[in-house]
């Protein structure tokens, strides 16, 4: 059948143009394509598209969100079940699907899947078992068969490497799950069973029965070194000996207790804080609507050690102290110092709906690569602040964007501590944008330094010099 669950064009390659806009990133013969199809058709048939949230983790299925027109969240490696619990408890009406591979679920995420399954909360887990770490280069997975060769078991898996994990049996042995089944994709009969199992896993959630788990034996021709037909035969003849197909658990009478509906009202929280006498002083008279009507997006970027993450956290804390909703999402390079690092920050009048800042209103760039990469993405009418001490050329920036070159590093060096250049940047940001009152940001800085009080005067001076640099130029 055809389904509207898939996007008309996939933006993963070539911006969705041409043939690549209609093809996935999966290798020829990979089982993920069929599993995606069966999941999409089940969502369509059950009429739950607007309620469905798909969780894709690190692995071959990492780009699931490019293909399915449902709610999507990207999880860290192995953490999809934990993210799924968050979605389900935040919105009990959501149909939450954790779609995971064997390296992700059975290795780094083993604790998460066992804990979540035992909890029994109504979510649906689709577990793709192809007996190998696919995306990262064909290393031995927890499900790799005995004797099977891989990048990390070149002579074949042996007893010292342990026996393969039978995840469906492990999960079925817990008291929490209500439905567990193992299926395969190697012929038409098995595909029909797989489709029915995936649909049933979703029905368990629609009916509020509880946790469901479907293990799908899937072909990986690339790392098996076989063509698709040979890979299908290998799954049928070899994998099913270790991972027998069939229904392992089904308790149709089970019903998970009604999940409480959370309240997102801020007033009770503020009242509780006020009762402790710890309500922070506020300096803003209103939301900075001159920057954006309800939500201001910022990106702070530089090399590891430039202080972008600390500056981002200070902005976030200052905004929260003012009663706004604010988020800080860090992204680090491979090294804590010397690698690239950026942070996405949102300051919202009521609620941040998405924490990413792909097209920020404000960019603070501490080095040339950051300005070159993120400068062109700043929205028209936005603001760019960059370190003119180290950046000599400014790339093309959208018309109407205010650009302020501030010698952040030089000012900090003149003050005797290069590490305060991020505070210089906060002063410049305050003067250039009026995002928050200066006292809001200074209060956040003082609070952060409460255990290093001797550093407060230096940081206050750095902040003031950042302001002056913008005001006088």
TANORTA-V374619 format. One record per backbone hydrogen bond with DSSP energy under -0.5 kcal/mol. NH is the residue of the N-H (numbers start at 1). CO is the residue of the C=O. E is the energy in kcal/mol with one decimal. If there is no record, write none. Layout:
nh = [NH NH]
co = [CO CO]
e = [E E]
This chain:
nh = [6 7 10 11 13 16 17 21 21 22 23 30 31 33 35 36 37 38 39 40 41 42 43 44 45 46 47 47 48 51 52 52 53 54 55 56 56 57 62 63 64 66 67 68 69 69 70 71 73 75 75 79 83 84 85 86 87 88 89 90 91 94 95 96 97 97 98 98 99 99 100 100 102 105 106 107 108 109 110 113 114 115 116 117 118 119 120 121 123 124 125 126 126 127 127 128 128 129 129 130 133 134 137 138 144 147 148 150 151 153 156 157 161 162 165 167 170 171 172 173 174 178 179 180 181 182 183 185 191 192 193 194 195 196 197 198 199 200 201 202 203 204 205 206 207 208 209 210 211 212 213 214 215 215 216 216 217 217 218 218 224 225 226 231 232 233 234 235 236 237 238 239 240 241 242 242 243 246 248 249 251 252 254 256 262 262 270 271 272 273 274 275 276 276 277 278 289 291 292 296 297 298 299 300 301 302 304 306 311 312 313 314 315 316 317 318 319 320 321 322 323 324 325 327 329 330 331 333 338 341 342 343 344 345 346 347 348 349 353 360 361 362 363 364 365 365 366 366 371 372 373 374 375 377 378 379 382 383 384 385 386 387 388 388 389 390 391 392 395 401 402 404 404 405 406 406 408 411 412 413 414 415 416 417 420 421 422 423 424 425 426 427 428 429 430 431 432 433 434 434 440 441 442 443 444 445 446 447 448 449 450 452 455 456 457 459 460 461 462 463 464 465 466 467 468 469 470 471 472 473]
co = [3 67 21 9 10 13 14 17 18 19 20 27 219 30 31 32 33 34 35 36 37 38 39 40 41 42 43 44 43 48 48 49 95 71 97 54 73 99 59 60 61 63 64 64 5 67 68 52 54 56 73 76 79 80 81 82 83 84 85 86 87 91 51 94 53 95 96 124 55 97 98 126 128 101 102 103 103 104 107 109 110 111 112 113 114 115 116 116 121 96 212 98 124 125 214 100 126 127 216 128 139 132 134 133 141 157 145 153 138 150 153 148 158 159 142 165 166 167 168 169 171 211 211 249 213 246 215 217 187 188 189 190 191 192 193 194 195 196 197 198 199 200 201 202 203 205 204 204 120 123 179 125 181 213 127 214 183 215 129 216 220 221 221 227 228 229 230 231 232 233 234 234 235 238 238 239 239 182 180 180 178 250 251 208 89 260 266 267 268 269 270 271 272 273 274 273 287 288 288 347 295 345 362 343 364 341 339 303 307 308 309 310 311 312 313 314 315 316 317 318 320 319 348 346 344 328 342 340 304 302 331 300 329 298 327 296 325 294 351 357 297 297 383 299 363 385 301 364 367 368 369 370 371 374 375 360 379 361 402 363 404 365 386 406 406 387 387 390 393 398 382 384 402 403 386 404 406 407 408 409 410 411 413 412 417 418 419 420 420 421 422 423 424 425 426 427 428 429 429 430 437 437 438 439 440 441 442 443 444 445 447 449 452 453 453 455 456 457 458 459 460 461 462 463 464 465 466 467 468 470]
e = [-0.5 -2.1 -3.5 -0.6 -0.7 -2.5 -2.1 -0.6 -1.1 -2.1 -1.1 -2.0 -1.6 -0.6 -2.1 -3.0 -2.2 -2.7 -2.3 -2.8 -2.6 -2.1 -2.2 -2.3 -3.0 -2.1 -0.6 -1.0 -2.0 -1.3 -1.2 -0.8 -2.6 -3.4 -3.3 -0.6 -2.3 -0.8 -1.8 -0.5 -1.8 -2.2 -1.9 -1.7 -4.3 -0.5 -1.8 -2.3 -2.2 -2.1 -0.5 -2.3 -2.1 -2.7 -2.2 -1.7 -2.2 -2.6 -2.6 -1.9 -2.0 -2.4 -2.4 -0.7 -2.8 -0.5 -0.5 -2.7 -2.2 -0.7 -0.7 -2.7 -1.0 -3.0 -1.9 -0.7 -1.2 -1.6 -1.6 -2.5 -2.2 -2.3 -2.4 -2.6 -2.4 -1.8 -1.6 -0.6 -1.6 -2.4 -2.3 -2.5 -0.5 -0.6 -3.1 -3.2 -0.6 -0.7 -2.8 -0.7 -2.4 -1.0 -1.1 -2.1 -1.5 -2.3 -1.8 -1.1 -2.9 -0.6 -2.1 -1.2 -2.4 -1.5 -2.4 -1.1 -2.2 -3.0 -2.5 -1.5 -1.5 -2.9 -1.3 -2.5 -2.0 -2.4 -3.1 -0.7 -2.3 -2.1 -1.8 -2.5 -2.5 -2.1 -2.3 -2.5 -2.2 -2.5 -2.3 -1.5 -2.4 -2.3 -0.8 -2.6 -2.8 -1.3 -2.9 -0.9 -0.7 -2.1 -2.4 -2.6 -2.6 -0.5 -3.4 -0.5 -3.0 -0.6 -2.5 -0.5 -1.7 -1.2 -1.8 -2.4 -2.3 -2.0 -2.2 -2.3 -2.3 -2.7 -2.9 -1.4 -1.7 -0.8 -0.9 -0.8 -3.2 -2.6 -2.4 -1.9 -2.4 -0.5 -1.9 -1.7 -0.6 -0.6 -2.4 -2.6 -2.1 -2.3 -2.7 -1.9 -0.7 -0.9 -1.4 -1.4 -2.6 -2.0 -1.1 -3.1 -0.5 -3.2 -2.2 -2.2 -2.8 -2.5 -3.5 -2.2 -2.5 -2.3 -2.3 -2.3 -2.2 -2.3 -2.6 -2.4 -2.4 -2.3 -2.5 -1.1 -2.0 -2.1 -2.0 -1.6 -2.8 -0.6 -2.3 -1.2 -1.3 -2.3 -2.6 -2.5 -2.4 -2.7 -1.8 -2.3 -3.4 -3.1 -0.6 -0.5 -2.5 -1.7 -2.4 -2.5 -0.5 -2.7 -3.0 -0.5 -1.8 -2.8 -2.2 -2.6 -2.0 -1.2 -1.7 -2.4 -2.2 -2.6 -3.3 -2.9 -2.4 -1.6 -1.1 -1.3 -0.5 -1.3 -1.8 -0.6 -0.5 -1.7 -2.6 -3.2 -0.5 -0.5 -2.9 -0.7 -2.7 -2.6 -2.2 -2.6 -2.5 -1.5 -1.3 -1.8 -1.7 -1.8 -0.7 -0.6 -1.9 -2.0 -1.5 -2.0 -2.2 -2.8 -2.4 -2.1 -2.6 -2.2 -0.6 -1.6 -0.8 -1.5 -2.7 -2.2 -1.7 -2.2 -2.7 -2.2 -2.1 -1.5 -1.4 -2.1 -2.5 -1.3 -0.5 -2.0 -2.5 -2.2 -2.4 -2.4 -2.2 -2.3 -1.8 -2.0 -2.6 -2.2 -1.3 -2.6 -2.5 -0.6]
